Amino acid sequence: MNAVITGDIINSQKKNPKIWQSALKLAIGTDFKNPQKWEIYRGDEFQYFLENAEEAFLIILRIKSQIKMIKNLDVRMSVGIGNRDVKMDKVSTSNGSAFVNSGRTLDNLKKEKINLKINSGTKVFDDDLNLIFRWASETMDKWTPPVAETVFELLDNKNLTQEELAKKLNISQSSVSQRFKRANYDLIMETDQYFRKKLAEL
């Protein structure tokens, strides 16, 4: 099962595009240079194809934390679950149920005034996950740049202790602990596990 994440940068016009593009590059990693998987188009919109849908929520966290590290910026994202039936040179011109589900959902996010939603085409699955995603989004939307930075560092290296992270960020361990709590990091990770569980049942 595949996933497609389609998103756009909120308040992108307030920052030099190179700033948030660099953040996305850090979030995506090597796939950033693969046009069959990743593309920025129409100015501040992007699309990312994932062969393994299980990784979708972690990728969302990586993108969200990188963008929230930039003051006054945010990102809205839709996740489409399904297949890729047509593979093209650019991800934005590929097609399949994952692409259709993702693209249509992003179009509705502005109207619904939410920043994260999933669409698999299966109502029971979508209703369940979107309730969880609304909570997760409410939490992530409130991340400050320091909190977002801590989240990204933990995502990038899950084996880091709070003491090691404090040294890396040049802050006290108590500050790391406070950021950890403000991020609701444990619950966010539980959400990832729940997402994977429900996806396996789909």
C-alpha positions as CSV (number, residue, x, y, z in Angstrom):
1,M,0.0,0.0,0.0
2,N,1.3,3.4,-1.0
3,A,0.8,6.9,0.5
4,V,1.0,10.4,-1.0
5,I,1.5,13.5,1.2
6,T,0.3,16.7,-0.5
7,G,0.8,19.9,1.4
8,D,1.3,23.6,1.3
9,I,3.3,26.1,3.4
10,I,1.1,28.5,5.4
11,N,2.3,32.1,5.3
12,S,5.0,31.2,2.8
13,Q,5.0,34.7,1.3
14,K,6.4,36.1,4.6
15,K,9.7,34.3,4.2
16,N,12.3,33.8,1.6
17,P,11.4,30.6,-0.2
18,K,15.0,29.3,0.2
19,I,14.4,29.2,4.0
20,W,11.4,26.8,4.0
21,Q,12.7,24.9,1.0
22,S,15.9,24.1,3.0
23,A,13.7,23.0,5.9
24,L,11.8,20.6,3.6
25,K,15.1,19.3,2.2
26,L,16.2,18.4,5.7
27,A,12.9,16.7,6.5
28,I,12.8,14.7,3.3
29,G,16.4,13.7,3.0
30,T,17.7,12.0,-0.1
31,D,14.3,11.7,-1.8
32,F,14.3,15.5,-2.1
33,K,16.4,15.0,-5.3
34,N,14.1,12.3,-6.7
35,P,11.4,13.9,-8.9
36,Q,9.5,10.6,-9.1
37,K,8.9,10.8,-5.3
38,W,9.2,14.5,-4.3
39,E,8.3,17.8,-6.0
40,I,7.6,21.4,-5.0
41,Y,5.1,23.0,-7.4
42,R,2.8,25.9,-7.8
43,G,5.0,28.0,-5.6
44,D,4.5,26.7,-2.1
45,E,2.8,23.3,-2.6
46,F,4.6,20.0,-2.5
47,Q,3.9,16.3,-3.1
48,Y,5.7,13.3,-1.7
49,F,5.1,9.7,-2.8
50,L,5.8,6.9,-0.2
51,E,6.0,3.3,-1.4
52,N,5.5,2.2,2.2
53,A,2.4,3.9,3.7
54,E,3.4,3.0,7.2
55,E,6.0,5.7,7.2
56,A,3.5,8.5,6.4
57,F,2.9,9.8,9.9
58,L,6.6,9.9,10.8
59,I,7.3,11.9,7.6
60,I,4.5,14.3,8.5
61,L,6.2,14.8,11.9
62,R,9.5,15.5,10.2
63,I,8.0,18.0,7.8
64,K,5.9,19.7,10.5
65,S,8.8,20.0,13.0
66,Q,11.1,21.5,10.4
67,I,8.6,24.1,9.2
68,K,7.5,25.0,12.7
69,M,11.2,25.7,13.5
70,I,10.7,28.8,11.3
71,K,8.9,31.5,13.1
72,N,5.4,32.4,11.8
73,L,5.3,29.5,9.3
74,D,3.2,26.4,9.4
75,V,2.2,23.6,7.0
76,R,-1.1,21.9,6.1
77,M,-0.9,18.3,4.8
78,S,-3.2,15.6,3.5
79,V,-2.4,12.0,3.3
80,G,-3.8,9.8,0.6
81,I,-3.7,6.0,1.0
82,G,-4.0,3.8,-2.0
83,N,-1.9,2.9,-5.0
84,R,0.2,4.5,-7.8
85,D,-1.2,3.2,-11.1
86,V,0.7,5.6,-13.4
87,K,4.4,6.3,-12.7
88,M,5.6,9.4,-14.5
89,D,8.9,11.4,-14.5
90,K,7.5,13.8,-12.0
91,V,5.4,12.8,-8.9
92,S,2.9,15.6,-9.6
93,T,2.0,14.0,-12.9
94,S,1.7,10.4,-11.6
95,N,-1.7,9.0,-10.8
96,G,-3.6,6.4,-8.8
97,S,-5.9,6.3,-5.9
98,A,-3.3,7.5,-3.4
99,F,-2.8,10.7,-5.5
100,V,-6.5,11.3,-6.0
101,N,-7.3,10.8,-2.3
102,S,-4.5,13.1,-1.2
103,G,-5.1,15.9,-3.7
104,R,-8.9,16.1,-3.2
105,T,-8.4,16.2,0.6
106,L,-5.9,19.1,0.5
107,D,-8.4,21.2,-1.5
108,N,-10.8,20.9,1.4
109,L,-8.4,21.6,4.3
110,K,-8.6,25.4,4.0
111,K,-12.4,25.3,4.1
112,E,-12.3,23.1,7.1
113,K,-9.6,25.2,8.9
114,I,-7.6,22.1,9.8
115,N,-4.0,21.3,8.9
116,L,-3.9,17.5,8.8
117,K,-6.3,14.9,7.3
118,I,-6.2,11.4,5.8
119,N,-8.2,9.9,3.0
120,S,-8.1,6.2,2.2
121,G,-11.5,6.0,0.6
122,T,-12.6,3.8,3.5
123,K,-15.0,5.8,5.7
124,V,-14.6,3.9,9.0
125,F,-10.8,4.0,8.8
126,D,-10.8,7.7,7.8
127,D,-13.3,8.7,10.4
128,D,-11.3,7.0,13.1
129,L,-7.9,8.3,12.0
130,N,-9.0,11.8,11.4
131,L,-10.4,12.1,14.9
132,I,-6.9,11.2,16.1
133,F,-5.2,13.4,13.5
134,R,-7.3,16.4,14.6
135,W,-6.0,16.0,18.1
136,A,-2.4,15.5,16.9
137,S,-2.7,18.6,14.6
138,E,-4.0,20.7,17.5
139,T,-0.9,19.8,19.4
140,M,1.6,20.2,16.6
141,D,0.1,23.6,15.5
142,K,1.1,25.0,18.9
143,W,4.7,23.9,18.7
144,T,7.1,26.8,19.2
145,P,10.4,26.8,17.2
146,P,12.4,25.4,20.2
147,V,9.9,22.6,20.8
148,A,9.8,21.8,17.1
149,E,13.6,21.6,17.1
150,T,13.6,19.2,19.9
151,V,11.0,17.0,18.2
152,F,13.0,16.9,15.0
153,E,16.2,16.0,16.8
154,L,14.5,13.1,18.5
155,L,12.9,11.9,15.2
156,D,16.3,12.1,13.6
157,N,18.0,10.1,16.4
158,K,15.6,8.1,18.5
159,N,18.4,6.8,20.7
160,L,19.4,10.2,22.0
161,T,19.0,10.5,25.8
162,Q,17.7,13.8,27.2
163,E,21.1,14.5,28.5
164,E,22.8,14.0,25.1
165,L,20.1,16.1,23.5
166,A,20.7,18.9,26.0
167,K,24.4,18.9,25.1
168,K,23.7,18.9,21.4
169,L,21.3,21.8,21.7
170,N,23.4,23.6,24.3
171,I,20.6,23.9,26.8
172,S,19.9,22.4,30.2
173,Q,18.4,18.9,30.6
174,S,15.4,20.5,32.4
175,S,14.8,22.6,29.3
176,V,14.8,19.5,27.1
177,S,12.3,17.9,29.5
178,Q,10.0,20.9,29.3
179,R,10.1,20.9,25.5
180,F,9.5,17.2,25.5
181,K,6.3,17.7,27.6
182,R,5.1,20.7,25.6
183,A,5.5,18.6,22.4
184,N,3.4,15.8,23.9
185,Y,6.1,13.6,22.3
186,D,5.1,10.3,23.9
187,L,1.5,10.7,22.8
188,I,2.7,11.7,19.3
189,M,4.7,8.5,19.1
190,E,1.8,6.5,20.4
191,T,-0.3,8.1,17.6
192,D,2.3,6.8,15.1
193,Q,2.0,3.3,16.5
194,Y,-1.8,3.5,16.3
195,F,-1.7,4.7,12.7
196,R,0.5,1.7,11.8
197,K,-1.9,-0.7,13.6
198,K,-5.0,0.7,11.9
199,L,-3.2,0.7,8.5
200,A,-2.4,-3.0,8.9
201,E,-6.1,-3.7,9.5
202,L,-7.2,-1.8,6.4
